[in-house]
């Protein structure tokens, strides 16, 4: 591990999760940094913080299909590629490699916005053979990440889904979801929506480093209350649980979420596919050097001795003694607070009416 005095050593950036930009697994060119002696102190300048750049993307399709046996939805939609929240543990980081971008800082600073999302969604929903099933919004990247304030792509999708009576589920860790209560409340009354708010810790100091641009934990609990008060079915996801880092807060998160009005709960263990292994190790070395080795040891114990095991049967919850303990703790807390299972709520698929194609002459009826 490079020494702190090393000018080439990774360093934490305020408001960012990753500390570096490692090459993606598909890149054929590898970059290697060399110290030429011109340290920043001698140059009398501070390295600028990485800024967020958003590129407009014209999507050809927006609904993706899923057949993984451990994921409980068959259709999903993600308005954005990359996520400004910067959660270091995000399992979606390696997907940025498909764009020839790094899963590191690029994932949280070089974002893609599907500007024609509503237009393409309307086309896909109006196809003659379309089969109605709930669409999950935010399965890969957060639909309410900060850039949604300006781009409003998630809201545009919700407006269309509400218009044609199509059910959906939403996963987010941003209180910006409250902005769309005017849409979500009527959809909930018609049995068309369920929202899940992700809260994996109540430690603001830890959250500021783990998920630097997501809403603070207490603010997410407030969002759960606002959704529940508006009649929107809301659940809490204690996800991901990182052993020896945030697992201590599981019961407290479930208690506060229940008091705020959450009806159901779920959890997942941290997953480290592809480039994420190195990124999390780098983060631990910077932010938790005293326990980094212990954290990784427990993660490996939960993955059959490896950093990550992609087996559908165990990848979400892990295996072994520690994984069994987490499961037991979760089950006891859920019984205590009367939580149901996330999949118990059945959304209404009978209200769907295919959207009409926009016409320059308008609609007569």
N, C-alpha and C positions, 0 to 999 in steps of 0.2 A: 504494500500500500504506500503511495507517495507520502512524503512528510509534509506537514502543513506549510512549511516554508517553501516548498516546491512551487514555482510560479505556474507550472503546468497542471498542478493538482486540481481535481474538480472542487468547486466551491459552491456553497448554497447561494441561490438568488432569492431575495425577498419576493414573495408572491408566486414562486415557481416551485414545482415539486422535484423535477429532475435537475441534476447538476451538470449534465453533459449531453452530448449529442452523438451517441455511438452509432455506427453504421447499421443499417437494417440488414437482415439476413439475406436479402436478394441482391445487394449491391456487389458489383464485381470489382470496384475500386476501394481500396482501404487507405485511410488517412492516418498518418502518425505525426504527432506534434513533437517538435524539437525546440528546446530553449536556446534562443540566439543571444541571450544575455541582456536583451532590452526589457527589463522588468518594468511593470507599470509605474512603480515609484520613480524610476528614472525618467520615464516619459511624462510624468506629472499629469497623468490623466487616469480617471477611473473607467474600468470596463463598463460599458452601458448595460443596463438590464435588458434582457430579451423582451421585445415588444410583440404584441399580438398582431398578426397579419391574417386577414380573412380573404380568401379567394372565392369568387363566385363559380359555382359548378352547375352545369346544365345536366341534370340527371336523365338517364334514359328509362329508368324504373326506380321506384321508391319502396315497394313492398317486397320484403325478402321472406322466403319460406324456411321453416325450421323443422327438422325431423329428429333432433337429438332427444333421446328418451328421458334425459334428466332436466329438460327445459319445458315448462308447462304452458307454452303458447306456440302456435304454429305460424303466426304471421308477425312481422315486426317492421318498424320504420324508424329511420334515424335521420333527422333533418341536417345533421352536421357530421363531418369527418374530423376527428381530433376533438379535444375537449379542453377548454380554458381552465377548468377547475384544477387541473394539474395533479390529480391524485396519483401518487407515485406507484400505488399498487394496482392501478387500473389494468385489467386483463385485455382491454382493447388497444393498449399502446402498440403491440406488435402489428396491428392492422395498418399502421401508418407506413410500414415497410412496402406495402403494395403500391404506395404513391411515390416510392423512391425517396421517402423522407424518414428521418430518424424517429424511433419510438421514444426518444428522450425529450429534449426541449422542443423539438419540432412538433411533437404530438400536441403540446399545449400552447404553442405559439404560431404555428402555420396551419390554420384551420381552413376547411372547405365548407361553404354554405350552399345547399342545394336550392338555389333561388327559384327554380320552377317546380318545387315540391308539390304545391297545391294543384297545379295544372296537370302534372303527371299522375298524381293520385286520383284526380277526377277521371282521367282517362282509364286508369286501371280498374277503378270501381265500377265503371260503366260497361265493361266488357260483358258480352252475353253469358259467358261461362263462369263468371266470377262467383266464388262460393264464400258466403259470409261467415267469418270467424273473427273473434276479437283481435285487433291489431295492437301489439305492444309498442309503445313509443318510448324509446330510450333504452333499449336493450344493450346497445353498444356504447354510445356516447350520450351525455345528459342533454335532453331536449330543452332544459331551462338553464343551460350554462350562460354566463354573462352576455355573450354576443346575441342571445335571443332577444334582449331588450331592444336592439336596433333592427335585427333581421325579421323577427316575429314569424318565423317559419312554422314553429310549433303551433302558434295560435291560428295561423292560416289553415293548418291541417285539421285542428279541432273544429274550426268553423265549418269546414266541409263535412267532417264526420257527423257533426250535430245536424247539419242540413239534411243529410240522407239517412239519419237514424242508424249509423254504424257504431257498434260497440268498440271500446278500446281500453287498454290499461296503460298507465304511465308510471315510470320509475324515475325519480329525481332526488337530488340532495340539495336543491336550491329553493329557497322560499319564494322565488319569482313565480312559482306555480299559483300563488294566491292571486296574481294579476288576472288569471283566467277563470276566476270563480263565477263570473257572469255566464260563462259557457258550461263549466263543469257542473254547477248546481242543477240546471235544467236537465242536463244529460244524466246525472245521477238519479233524478226523480223518475226518469224514463228507463232506468236500469241499463244505462249505456256506458258507464265509466267506473273504474276503480283506480285509485292512486296509491302508490307505494313510496314512502319517504325513507331514504337510506340514512341511518344514524348508527355509526359503529363505535362511537365514543362520546363521552360527555366532557372530555378534557379539551378545553379551547386551545391550550398551548400546544398539545399534541396535534390537534386537528389543523392548526395553522401551518404545520409542517407537512403533515400527511396529505392534506387536501386543501391547499392554500387559497384557492379562489372559490371554494364552495361556501355556502352559508354556514355560519357557526352552528355547532350542535344545538344550543338552546334556541336558536332561530328556527331550526328545522322542527323542533318540538312545537314551537308556536305555529308553524305552518300546518302541522298535523291537527292542532286544535282548530285552526281556522277552517280547514277542510271539513272536519267533523261537524263543526257548528253550522256549516252551510249544507249539511246533509250529504256530503260526498263520502262514499265508503273509502276509508283510508287504512292502510296497513303500514307497519314499520318493518324495515329490513335491517337487521344487524349484520351489515356486510361491507367489506369482508372482515372476518375476525382474524387478527394476526396474533399468534400466540406470544405471550410474554410482552406484548406491546399494548393491545387494547382489549384483550379478552376479559380483563377484570371488570369492565363496565357493562357486560352483557345484561345482567339482572337490573341494573339501574336504568339502562336505556329502555328496557321493556316496561319497567314500572312507570317511568315518566311518559312513555308513549301511550300506555293504557290510560293513565290519568288524563291525557290530552284528548282521548277519544278514538285511538286506533282500535280497529276491530280484529285484526289478524296480524301475524308476525311470521317472519322467516329469517333464516341466516345462511351464510355461506362462509367457508374457510377461504383464506387467501389463495389465489392461484398464480403461479409464476411461469407462464408459457414463454418459450422463445427468448427474446431479448430482455424480458422483464426480470429474469434472474439476476443479471448483472446490475440493472438499474436499482433494484431493491437493495442489493448488497452495497452499492455505492451510497445510497441514502442512509442505510444503517451506519456505515462508517462515518458519515458526516453528522448525523443527528442522534444516534444511539450507540456510540462506539463501545459503551460498557456492557451492552447486552446483545450486540449484533450476532455474535457467534451462537449465543443461546437461542435467539429467535430462529436463525437458520437451522439449527439442530432440531428444533421442534417441528419446523415446517417439513424437514426431511423425514422425520418420524411419522408425520401424517401422510407422507407420499411414498411409502415403501422404500425409504432410504434415498430417494431422489429429491431434487428441488421441485419437481412437478411430475405428477402422474395423470395422464389424460384419460384414464379409464372412466367411462361414463358412470359407472357404478359408485365411484368414490371421489371424483374430482371436486364436487361441490362441497362435500363435508369432510373429506379426509378419511383416514383409517388409523387404527391403533388406539392406544390407551388415551392419549390426549384428545383425539377426535371423539372417542366414546364419552369422555368426561364433558366435553362441550355439548354434545347431544343431550346428555342427561340434564345438565344445568338448564339448557334451553327448554326442555320439556317441562321441568318442574316450574320454571318461571311462567311459562305459558298457561299451565293449569292454574297457577296462583292468581293470574290476572284475567283469566277467562278468555284468552285469545283463541280464535279459530284458526284453521289452516288457510293459507292465502288462496288456494284454489277452490275453496268452498263456495264463494260467491259466484253465481251463474249470471252472466250478463245476457241481456235480451238480444237475440239475433233475428227476431221476427219483425222488427220495425224497419228494417232496411228497405229503402227505395233507391234504386240506382240513380246517381246524379245525372241531370240533364246536361248535355253538351252546351256550352255557351253559344248563343246565337246573336248575330249583329242586329236582328230584328226584335230581340227580346222575347218574352214569353206572354202569350195571350191568356193562358189559364194557369 
